[in-house]
Amino acid sequence: MNVLTENPFLICKKILKSLKEKEVDIIIVDFHAEATAEKIAMGYHLDGEVTIIFGTHTHVQTADEKILEKGTAYITDIGMTGPKTSVIGMDVEASLKRFVTTLPEKYRVAKGDCILNGCVFEINDENCKVAKIKRISM
């Protein structure tokens, strides 16, 4: 997302340095980014330095949960909780109108049955590493 004034890859390293000085055992990163490529790159950038990194913002759960080579648990996007028949939780017709006409249209939360997406990360108490990842979609 090119609206940032500072590079999130560099900012993360600064924050991690500060946390390591405080002897933090478990570090969980929610990387709220637009593109999957940004999230994947950040996963590799922080591999071995954080316990878990998961992406958010795109509202579509990915099926790529894994433990990276240096031990960091990763998923590109944990998904969303909200109306199933929607455009990232918003009313379909209002969303389509925005895309088709390119005119502003007030977003409205969609109605109907909902879904719940997420992940459960099982962390080993001995080494503070993730032993198991389970995607939730219901």
C-alpha positions as CSV (number, residue, x, y, z in Angstrom):
1,M,0.0,0.0,0.0
2,N,1.9,3.0,-1.3
3,V,0.1,5.5,1.1
4,L,2.5,4.8,3.9
5,T,5.2,7.3,4.8
6,E,7.5,4.7,6.2
7,N,8.4,1.3,5.0
8,P,6.5,-1.4,7.0
9,F,9.4,-4.0,6.4
10,L,11.9,-1.6,8.1
11,I,9.4,-0.6,10.8
12,C,8.8,-4.2,11.8
13,K,12.6,-4.8,12.3
14,K,12.8,-1.7,14.6
15,I,9.8,-2.9,16.7
16,L,11.3,-6.5,16.9
17,K,14.6,-5.1,18.1
18,S,12.7,-3.3,20.9
19,L,10.7,-6.4,21.8
20,K,13.7,-8.7,21.9
21,E,15.4,-6.3,24.4
22,K,12.4,-6.9,26.7
23,E,12.8,-10.7,26.3
24,V,9.4,-11.3,24.8
25,D,8.7,-15.0,24.2
26,I,5.8,-15.0,21.8
27,I,5.3,-12.4,19.0
28,I,2.2,-12.4,16.9
29,V,1.9,-10.1,13.8
30,D,-1.3,-9.1,12.1
31,F,-0.1,-7.7,8.8
32,H,-3.0,-5.6,7.4
33,A,-2.0,-5.3,3.8
34,E,-3.7,-5.0,0.4
35,A,-1.8,-7.5,-1.8
36,T,-1.0,-11.1,-1.1
37,A,2.5,-10.6,-2.4
38,E,3.1,-8.0,0.4
39,K,1.9,-10.5,3.0
40,I,3.9,-13.4,1.6
41,A,7.1,-11.2,1.5
42,M,6.6,-10.0,5.1
43,G,6.2,-13.7,6.2
44,Y,9.6,-14.5,4.8
45,H,11.0,-11.2,6.0
46,L,10.0,-12.1,9.6
47,D,10.5,-15.8,9.5
48,G,12.3,-17.0,12.6
49,E,11.9,-13.7,14.3
50,V,8.2,-13.9,15.2
51,T,6.0,-16.7,16.4
52,I,3.0,-16.1,14.1
53,I,2.3,-13.8,11.2
54,F,-1.1,-13.7,9.6
55,G,-2.5,-11.4,7.0
56,T,-5.8,-9.5,7.1
57,H,-7.6,-6.9,5.0
58,T,-8.6,-8.8,1.9
59,H,-11.3,-10.7,3.8
60,V,-10.8,-13.9,1.8
61,Q,-9.3,-16.8,3.7
62,T,-6.4,-18.4,2.0
63,A,-5.5,-22.1,2.2
64,D,-1.8,-21.6,2.6
65,E,-1.2,-22.0,6.3
66,K,2.2,-23.4,7.0
67,I,5.2,-23.2,9.3
68,L,8.0,-21.5,7.4
69,E,11.6,-22.8,7.2
70,K,12.9,-20.9,10.2
71,G,9.8,-21.7,12.4
72,T,7.3,-18.9,12.0
73,A,3.7,-19.9,11.5
74,Y,2.1,-18.2,8.5
75,I,-1.2,-17.7,6.6
76,T,-1.7,-15.1,3.9
77,D,-5.2,-14.1,5.1
78,I,-7.3,-15.4,7.9
79,G,-10.5,-14.4,6.2
80,M,-13.5,-12.6,7.6
81,T,-16.4,-12.9,10.0
82,G,-19.6,-11.6,8.4
83,P,-22.3,-12.1,5.9
84,K,-21.7,-14.9,3.5
85,T,-23.4,-13.4,0.5
86,S,-21.5,-10.1,0.4
87,V,-18.6,-8.3,-1.0
88,I,-16.2,-8.4,1.9
89,G,-19.2,-8.1,4.3
90,M,-20.9,-5.3,2.4
91,D,-24.2,-5.4,0.5
92,V,-23.7,-6.8,-3.0
93,E,-25.8,-4.3,-4.9
94,A,-24.2,-1.3,-3.2
95,S,-20.8,-2.7,-3.9
96,L,-21.6,-3.5,-7.5
97,K,-22.9,0.0,-8.0
98,R,-19.6,1.5,-6.8
99,F,-17.6,-0.7,-9.2
100,V,-19.8,-0.4,-12.2
101,T,-20.5,3.4,-12.1
102,T,-17.3,4.4,-10.3
103,L,-19.5,6.8,-8.3
104,P,-19.5,7.0,-4.5
105,E,-22.1,4.7,-2.9
106,K,-22.6,4.3,0.8
107,Y,-21.5,0.8,1.9
108,R,-24.2,-1.1,3.8
109,V,-23.5,-4.2,5.8
110,A,-25.0,-7.2,4.0
111,K,-27.8,-9.2,5.6
112,G,-28.2,-13.0,5.8
113,D,-26.3,-16.0,7.0
114,C,-22.8,-15.3,8.3
115,I,-19.5,-17.1,8.1
116,L,-16.7,-17.3,10.6
117,N,-13.1,-17.5,9.4
118,G,-9.9,-17.7,11.4
119,C,-7.1,-19.8,12.6
120,V,-6.1,-21.6,15.7
121,F,-2.4,-21.7,16.4
122,E,-1.2,-24.3,18.9
123,I,2.0,-23.0,20.6
124,N,4.4,-25.4,22.3
125,D,5.0,-24.0,25.9
126,E,8.6,-25.4,25.9
127,N,10.0,-23.6,22.9
128,C,7.3,-21.0,22.2
129,K,7.0,-22.2,18.6
130,V,3.8,-23.2,16.8
131,A,3.3,-26.9,16.7
132,K,0.0,-26.9,14.8
133,I,-2.2,-24.6,12.7
134,K,-5.9,-25.2,12.0
135,R,-7.9,-23.1,9.7
136,I,-11.5,-22.4,10.8
137,S,-14.2,-21.8,8.2
138,M,-17.8,-22.2,9.3
